[in-house]
Amino acid sequence: MTPDTDTAPPGAPSAGIIGGKDAVAIIYHSETGHTRAIARKAANLIGATLIEVKPKYPYCRMGKYFRGGEMAALGMKEAIIPAEIDISPYSLIIVGTPVWSQHPTPVINRAVAELQGAREGCEAIVFATCFRYAGKATTPVQEALGRAGIPARKSYVFPNRAPVADCAAALAEGVEALRIERKL
Ligand SMILES: Cc1cc2nc3c(=O)[nH]c(=O)nc-3n(C[C@H](O)[C@H](O)[C@H](O)COP(=O)(O)O)c2cc1C
């Protein structure tokens, strides 16, 4: 695994232009820091607001693998903090999930179900981080976003061996490409 994890406590949101027409939020779950590190680096590059979602009842070390891994494989949802996520200030959301049992985590499944106040025209980018094999882990997230009326325009899978800076740069390029398309 890469040492590029980020275990620092969540800090103040980065300097996204909240409510601006290009405002971006990165909504993510991370247990061991890989997804968090990419989310934080990308937020700095993009000027996005970070929204970290956590399980309401934290996983113990083995609980992640047994309860969490099984719930993920079954497409189940976990109770989360925050319980609801207001995305009304944002025209683009980036959703980041670790891969568990080749699926998105139960925390991210719940987070996508609890998105509130999507603007007309709000779009999404999805990314997943994995050790080696992601399966189709981004697909359920893209489908759930689609059902919520938020089309997922791009998706990425980042294996843990990929440098955080490269992953964050790929997300920033994706955002820029969407911004250019919207201006056409
Ligand atoms: C319960 C569990 C299941 C996992 N399943 C997979 C898997 O199916 N494929 C894979 O490549 N990595 C798997 N992993 C590894 C994680 O996806 C990977 O390390 C991820 O980047 C962790 O993100 P985080 O550090 O943000 O929590 C699993 C990890 C856990 C805890």
PDBQT file of the ligand as one rigid body, heavy atoms in Angstrom, charges set to zero:
ROOT
HETATM    1  C1  LIG A 201     -13.749  -4.440   4.083  1.00  0.00    +0.000 C 
HETATM    2  C2  LIG A 201     -12.766  -4.144   3.000  1.00  0.00    +0.000 A 
HETATM    3  C3  LIG A 201     -12.931  -4.732   1.757  1.00  0.00    +0.000 A 
HETATM    4  C4  LIG A 201     -12.035  -4.435   0.702  1.00  0.00    +0.000 A 
HETATM    5  N1  LIG A 201     -12.277  -4.990  -0.519  1.00  0.00    +0.000 NA
HETATM    6  C5  LIG A 201     -11.433  -4.692  -1.554  1.00  0.00    +0.000 A 
HETATM    7  C6  LIG A 201     -11.682  -5.221  -2.869  1.00  0.00    +0.000 A 
HETATM    8  O1  LIG A 201     -12.653  -5.916  -3.150  1.00  0.00    +0.000 OA
HETATM    9  N2  LIG A 201     -10.773  -4.903  -3.848  1.00  0.00    +0.000 N 
HETATM   10  C7  LIG A 201      -9.665  -4.140  -3.623  1.00  0.00    +0.000 A 
HETATM   11  O2  LIG A 201      -8.875  -3.922  -4.538  1.00  0.00    +0.000 OA
HETATM   12  N3  LIG A 201      -9.436  -3.572  -2.399  1.00  0.00    +0.000 NA
HETATM   13  C8  LIG A 201     -10.288  -3.835  -1.359  1.00  0.00    +0.000 A 
HETATM   14  N4  LIG A 201     -10.070  -3.297  -0.115  1.00  0.00    +0.000 N 
HETATM   15  C9  LIG A 201      -8.963  -2.326   0.041  1.00  0.00    +0.000 C 
HETATM   16  C10 LIG A 201      -9.510  -0.883  -0.034  1.00  0.00    +0.000 C 
HETATM   17  O3  LIG A 201     -10.428  -0.710  -1.105  1.00  0.00    +0.000 OA
HETATM   18  C11 LIG A 201      -8.421   0.162  -0.311  1.00  0.00    +0.000 C 
HETATM   19  O4  LIG A 201      -7.291  -0.006   0.485  1.00  0.00    +0.000 OA
HETATM   20  C12 LIG A 201      -8.999   1.565  -0.183  1.00  0.00    +0.000 C 
HETATM   21  O5  LIG A 201      -8.160   2.485  -0.841  1.00  0.00    +0.000 OA
HETATM   22  C13 LIG A 201      -9.160   1.993   1.266  1.00  0.00    +0.000 C 
HETATM   23  O6  LIG A 201      -9.647   3.322   1.302  1.00  0.00    +0.000 OA
HETATM   24  P1  LIG A 201      -9.476   4.218   2.621  1.00  0.00    +0.000 P 
HETATM   25  O7  LIG A 201      -8.032   4.164   3.011  1.00  0.00    +0.000 OA
HETATM   26  O8  LIG A 201      -9.879   5.592   2.180  1.00  0.00    +0.000 OA
HETATM   27  O9  LIG A 201     -10.377   3.679   3.672  1.00  0.00    +0.000 OA
HETATM   28  C14 LIG A 201     -10.937  -3.563   0.924  1.00  0.00    +0.000 A 
HETATM   29  C15 LIG A 201     -10.759  -2.998   2.199  1.00  0.00    +0.000 A 
HETATM   30  C16 LIG A 201     -11.659  -3.274   3.212  1.00  0.00    +0.000 A 
HETATM   31  C17 LIG A 201     -11.476  -2.634   4.575  1.00  0.00    +0.000 C 
ENDROOT
TORSDOF 0
